[in-house]
Amino acid sequence: MTEPLLKVENLKKHFPITGGILGRPVSSVKAVDGVSFTVNKGETLGIVGESGCGKSTTGRMLMRLIDPSDGKVTFEDRELTSLSNSEMRKIRREMQMVFQDPFASLNPRHTVEKILEEPLKVHGMGSAKERKERVHELLNIVGLSSYHAKRYPHQFSGGQRQRIGIARALMTKPKLIIADEPVSALDVSIQSQVLNLMQDLQKEFGLTYIFIAHDLGVVRHISDRVGVMYLGKMVELSDSENLYEKPLHPYTQALLSAVPVPDPDFERDTILLQGDIPSPSNPPSGCTFHTRCPHATDMCKQKVPEFKEHQPGHYVACHLY
Ligand code: SF4
């Protein structure tokens, strides 16, 4: 039976744009504009979209690394947006983040041991001896060795550094991991190793993942369900099989048509989208995808499509359905 771990309702982040001598807000960038979804215990939800679609801002808002402008985030039975900073700090023990660039997210002046111990110290967990033991345990779990503990981040390859980033996220035994483009900076051959490691860890520790990526190909094998974002909104959400086999939204169809298929006999027309993503400070009227959509009608320019359940578990925001 599916049991929700995290519930996101109408989440928004509007960054004000100021102008004039007094620096008053004159408009806003709608980085995230009313996103809703649920993540069930033990599953992986992929969130996909081009850069600037608001997927990373969404991930950061779930951790309250960025405060939302509106909406609710409920983790188990706790509503996170109303918590004080100190209450939120305690919750972060149960939800951790893995970042895209492992080199930038690891302090270059600290040894791996110090980097991995840090989350335990922040949350007051364990004695010095227990913390060290946990560091060595985690290094082995992620496929490194105890002797790596005294080394510095620059002494590792990109893939090894991401293993350290994953180990750091696991130190506090979290329930939820939000991975923001965790393999995008890695070579393709290393990407699959890190993805396999994440899948093994999920099985072993019963983890729940939110896996953010710009490429539908990367999330396919790791995600149980996938949400597609465009200009701050979720436009389609479904279990992976349905989304990849029968995508409904024209934007998802275009993204999928660009994913390479490792089968020389498989033929598929690439759907080329016209133009660039419009600016989130001045999004198009109606369906924000209408400026690039091959099926756009007059109604699409005027009316915002509702994000609704078209088939059980398959949600889409498009007037075609
Ligand atoms: Fe295209 Fe209209 Fe559907 Fe938007 S609502 S995706 S413009 S068909």
Boltz pocket constraint, residues with backbone or C-beta under 6 A from the ligand:
constraints:
  - pocket:
      binder: B
      contacts: [[A, 249], [A, 250], [A, 251], [A, 287], [A, 288], [A, 289], [A, 290], [A, 291], [A, 293], [A, 294], [A, 295], [A, 296], [A, 297], [A, 300], [A, 303], [A, 305], [A, 317], [A, 318], [A, 319], [A, 320]]
      max_distance: 6.0
